[in-house]
Amino acid sequence: MPSSSSHPRPDELARVTSQAAELLEVVWGRASTAPVSASQIRVLFILEHNDGINLRMLADALGSTPPSTSRLCDRLQAVGFLERKPSASSRRELRLQLSRRGRSFLAKLRDRRESALESVLAQMPTAKRSALLEGLEAFCGAAAAQIHEGDTPGVQSA
């Protein structure tokens, strides 16, 4: 999809980036995320960066309700990816943590996803891969800055 000019407009880039994200989901889907759903994977990513948060903070990071978030956590705990531990500051509060099995699952998931992406990227000319890398690094920096502006202090979302 060549650009109509050397200075693409943000709306043109947004359209192409959206299309790329949809294709990325297909490529990642082929890497299989079983036995967990996309929502559960998001929980795992949030917990990976916010070890020991409570259910309310996790629900806020997901933009969900505590009951729905609790059900997600129940399923993750049932497959051994999440642990609930008592809080040192409150008997009524539980801290959520990835288990060793959950961390291992994320590492293997990332490996499968990266392998799936490598096969696509290998088909691109070297100069285009370099341009993509430069653009994605800039995109990641801008997106992270915008996302973390509105984050709850101490909670990083996936």
C-alpha positions as CSV (number, residue, x, y, z in Angstrom):
1,M,0.0,0.0,0.0
2,P,2.2,2.8,-1.2
3,S,1.5,6.2,0.2
4,S,0.2,9.0,-2.1
5,S,3.0,11.3,-0.8
6,S,6.1,11.3,1.2
7,H,4.3,13.1,4.0
8,P,1.2,10.9,4.8
9,R,-1.6,12.4,6.7
10,P,-2.5,11.1,10.2
11,D,-5.9,9.8,9.0
12,E,-4.2,7.8,6.2
13,L,-1.7,6.3,8.6
14,A,-4.5,5.6,11.1
15,R,-6.4,3.6,8.4
16,V,-3.3,1.6,7.4
17,T,-2.2,1.0,11.0
18,S,-5.7,-0.2,11.8
19,Q,-5.6,-2.6,8.9
20,A,-2.1,-3.8,10.0
21,A,-3.4,-4.4,13.6
22,E,-6.3,-6.5,12.2
23,L,-3.8,-8.6,10.2
24,L,-1.5,-8.8,13.2
25,E,-4.4,-10.3,15.2
26,V,-4.9,-12.9,12.4
27,V,-1.2,-13.8,12.4
28,W,-1.1,-14.0,16.2
29,G,-4.3,-16.0,16.2
30,R,-2.5,-18.6,14.1
31,A,0.1,-18.8,16.9
32,S,-2.8,-20.0,19.1
33,T,-3.4,-18.6,22.6
34,A,-5.2,-21.6,24.0
35,P,-6.1,-22.3,26.8
36,V,-6.9,-18.6,27.5
37,S,-9.0,-15.9,25.8
38,A,-7.7,-12.6,24.5
39,S,-9.3,-10.9,27.6
40,Q,-7.5,-13.3,29.9
41,I,-4.2,-12.7,28.1
42,R,-4.7,-9.0,28.7
43,V,-5.1,-9.7,32.4
44,L,-1.8,-11.7,32.4
45,F,0.0,-8.8,30.7
46,I,-1.3,-6.3,33.2
47,L,-0.3,-8.6,36.1
48,E,3.1,-9.1,34.7
49,H,3.7,-5.3,34.9
50,N,1.8,-4.7,38.1
51,D,2.6,-7.6,40.4
52,G,0.5,-7.7,43.5
53,I,-2.3,-5.3,42.5
54,N,-5.8,-5.8,43.9
55,L,-8.9,-6.7,42.0
56,R,-10.2,-3.1,41.9
57,M,-7.0,-1.8,40.4
58,L,-7.1,-4.6,37.8
59,A,-10.7,-3.9,36.9
60,D,-9.9,-0.2,36.5
61,A,-6.9,-1.1,34.2
62,L,-9.3,-3.3,32.1
63,G,-12.1,-0.8,32.1
64,S,-14.3,-3.5,33.6
65,T,-16.3,-4.2,36.7
66,P,-14.9,-6.1,39.7
67,P,-17.4,-9.0,39.3
68,S,-16.4,-9.6,35.7
69,T,-12.7,-9.2,36.5
70,S,-13.1,-11.6,39.4
71,R,-14.6,-14.2,37.0
72,L,-11.6,-13.7,34.6
73,C,-9.3,-14.3,37.5
74,D,-11.2,-17.4,38.6
75,R,-10.6,-19.0,35.2
76,L,-6.9,-18.0,35.2
77,Q,-6.5,-19.4,38.7
78,A,-8.2,-22.6,37.7
79,V,-5.6,-23.2,34.9
80,G,-2.8,-22.3,37.3
81,F,-1.7,-18.9,35.7
82,L,-2.7,-16.6,38.6
83,E,-2.4,-16.7,42.4
84,R,-4.4,-14.8,44.9
85,K,-2.5,-13.9,48.1
86,P,-3.6,-12.1,51.3
87,S,-2.6,-8.4,51.4
88,A,-0.2,-7.4,54.2
89,S,-2.2,-4.2,54.8
90,S,-5.8,-5.5,54.8
91,R,-7.3,-8.9,55.7
92,R,-10.2,-8.3,53.3
93,E,-8.0,-7.6,50.3
94,L,-6.2,-10.1,48.0
95,R,-3.2,-9.4,45.9
96,L,-3.1,-10.8,42.4
97,Q,0.1,-12.3,41.0
98,L,1.2,-14.3,38.0
99,S,2.2,-17.8,38.9
100,R,5.4,-19.4,37.6
101,R,3.2,-21.3,35.1
102,G,1.6,-18.0,34.0
103,R,5.0,-16.4,33.4
104,S,6.1,-19.4,31.4
105,F,2.9,-19.3,29.4
106,L,3.5,-15.6,28.5
107,A,7.1,-16.3,27.5
108,K,6.0,-19.2,25.2
109,L,3.2,-17.1,23.8
110,R,5.6,-14.3,22.9
111,D,7.9,-16.8,21.3
112,R,5.1,-18.3,19.1
113,R,3.9,-14.8,18.2
114,E,7.4,-13.6,17.3
115,S,8.0,-16.7,15.2
116,A,4.8,-16.1,13.3
117,L,5.8,-12.5,12.7
118,E,9.3,-13.4,11.6
119,S,7.9,-15.5,8.7
120,V,5.9,-12.4,7.5
121,L,8.7,-9.9,8.0
122,A,11.2,-12.2,6.1
123,Q,9.1,-11.6,3.0
124,M,9.7,-7.9,3.1
125,P,12.7,-6.1,1.4
126,T,15.4,-5.1,3.9
127,A,14.9,-1.4,3.4
128,K,11.2,-1.7,4.1
129,R,11.9,-3.7,7.3
130,S,14.3,-0.9,8.4
131,A,11.7,1.8,7.8
132,L,9.1,-0.3,9.6
133,L,11.3,-0.7,12.6
134,E,12.0,3.0,12.8
135,G,8.3,3.8,12.4
136,L,7.2,1.3,15.0
137,E,9.7,2.5,17.5
138,A,8.3,6.0,17.1
139,F,4.8,4.7,17.3
140,C,5.4,2.7,20.5
141,G,7.0,5.7,22.2
142,A,4.1,8.0,21.3
143,A,1.4,5.5,22.2
144,A,3.1,4.6,25.5
145,A,3.3,8.3,26.4
146,Q,-0.3,8.9,25.6
147,I,-1.6,5.7,27.3
148,H,0.4,6.3,30.5
149,E,-0.7,10.0,30.8
150,G,-4.2,8.8,32.0
151,D,-3.1,5.7,33.9
152,T,-3.9,5.2,37.5
153,P,-0.6,5.8,39.3
154,G,1.3,2.5,39.6
155,V,-0.8,0.6,37.1
156,Q,0.5,-0.1,33.6
157,S,-2.0,-1.5,31.1
158,A,-1.2,-3.9,28.4
